[in-house]
Amino acid sequence: MKNKVAVGELPHAPGAASASLNVYWVLCIGSGSPHKELAYRLLSHCASADMDKLLTLEGGIGCRKSTWMDRDVNRIIPFYRRMEGLHAHARELPRLAHWSKLAEVIDGLVLSTINTDQPVAQLAREAQARADTV
């Protein structure tokens, strides 16, 4: 797969902003933690630029601009240099109670584009029809 992966804007209506499908995990300290200082040191370490770069180079998804622009990262994973531009005008996905059902429609659309020879425009129309019923 090396050098065969790319990133791009999600399709969007003319004149509308693209969305970002990025999902980030969150580390936190429980309010009742007896080790708040130690926990904070761990979180600070995990959120550091060095750890974000290491996470990325080990196969995770880096979320810091410093990682996206890092020379070493881009030598190995060239699409990272495009991440800042893709996020510059992207909007967050809507917070909807039925989002999981819409995500299933999107997942199905992506899989259909990979696993069938049907025209993408047709697949998109069919996915939109399913989304309209959710």
C-alpha positions in Angstrom: 0.0 0.0 0.0 3.0 2.3 0.4 2.7 5.3 -1.9 -0.8 4.2 -2.9 -2.8 6.1 -0.3 -4.0 9.7 -0.6 -6.4 12.1 1.0 -8.8 14.6 -0.4 -11.9 16.7 0.3 -15.1 14.9 0.9 -17.7 15.6 -1.8 -19.9 18.5 -1.0 -22.6 20.7 -2.6 -21.5 23.5 -4.8 -20.7 26.6 -2.7 -20.7 24.5 0.6 -17.7 23.7 2.7 -16.4 20.2 2.9 -16.7 18.3 6.1 -14.0 16.6 8.2 -14.4 12.9 9.0 -11.6 13.0 11.5 -12.4 11.4 14.9 -10.1 11.9 17.8 -9.8 10.0 21.0 -9.7 11.8 24.2 -7.7 11.2 27.4 -8.9 12.6 30.6 -8.4 12.5 34.3 -11.3 11.3 36.5 -12.4 13.9 39.0 -11.9 11.4 41.8 -8.4 10.4 40.8 -6.0 10.2 43.7 -3.1 10.7 41.3 -4.1 13.8 39.4 -0.5 15.2 39.1 0.8 11.9 37.8 -2.1 11.5 35.4 -1.6 15.1 34.1 2.1 14.3 33.4 1.0 11.2 31.5 -1.6 13.2 29.5 0.9 15.9 28.7 3.4 13.3 27.5 0.9 11.6 25.3 -0.2 14.9 23.8 3.3 16.1 23.1 4.6 16.8 19.6 7.2 14.0 19.9 4.5 11.4 20.9 2.1 12.6 18.1 4.9 12.1 15.6 5.8 8.7 17.0 2.2 7.6 17.0 2.0 8.6 13.3 5.1 6.8 12.3 3.9 3.7 14.1 0.6 3.7 12.1 -1.7 5.9 14.1 -3.2 9.2 12.9 -1.3 12.3 14.0 -3.5 15.3 14.8 -0.9 18.1 15.4 0.0 20.5 12.7 3.7 20.0 13.6 3.2 16.3 12.7 1.4 17.2 9.4 4.3 19.4 8.4 7.1 17.2 9.7 9.8 16.4 7.1 10.4 12.8 8.4 6.6 12.1 8.5 6.1 13.4 4.9 9.0 11.5 3.6 7.3 8.3 4.7 3.6 9.3 4.5 3.5 12.1 1.8 -0.2 12.9 2.1 0.3 14.4 5.6 1.4 17.7 4.0 -2.1 18.1 2.6 -3.9 17.7 6.0 -3.7 21.4 7.1 -5.2 22.5 3.8 -8.0 20.0 3.9 -8.9 21.1 7.4 -8.6 24.9 6.7 -12.2 25.2 5.5 -13.8 21.9 6.6 -16.7 22.0 8.9 -17.4 19.5 11.7 -19.9 16.8 11.1 -23.4 17.5 12.6 -24.2 16.3 16.0 -27.3 14.2 15.3 -29.0 11.6 17.4 -29.2 9.3 14.3 -25.6 9.9 13.2 -24.7 6.2 13.6 -27.4 5.3 11.0 -26.1 8.0 8.6 -22.5 6.7 9.2 -23.7 3.2 8.1 -25.0 4.7 4.8 -21.6 6.5 4.3 -19.7 3.3 5.1 -21.9 1.4 2.6 -21.2 4.0 -0.1 -17.5 3.8 0.4 -17.5 0.0 0.3 -19.7 0.0 -2.8 -17.3 2.3 -4.6 -14.5 -0.1 -3.8 -16.2 -3.4 -4.4 -18.5 -2.7 -7.4 -18.1 -1.4 -10.9 -21.2 0.8 -10.7 -20.7 4.5 -11.5 -20.0 6.6 -8.5 -22.7 9.0 -9.4 -25.3 6.2 -9.3 -23.9 4.9 -6.0 -24.1 8.4 -4.5 -27.7 8.8 -5.6 -28.6 5.5 -4.0 -26.8 6.4 -0.8 -28.5 9.8 -0.7 -31.9 8.1 -1.1 -31.1 5.8 1.9 -29.9 8.8 3.9 -33.1 10.6 3.2 -35.1 7.8 4.9 -33.0 7.8 8.1 
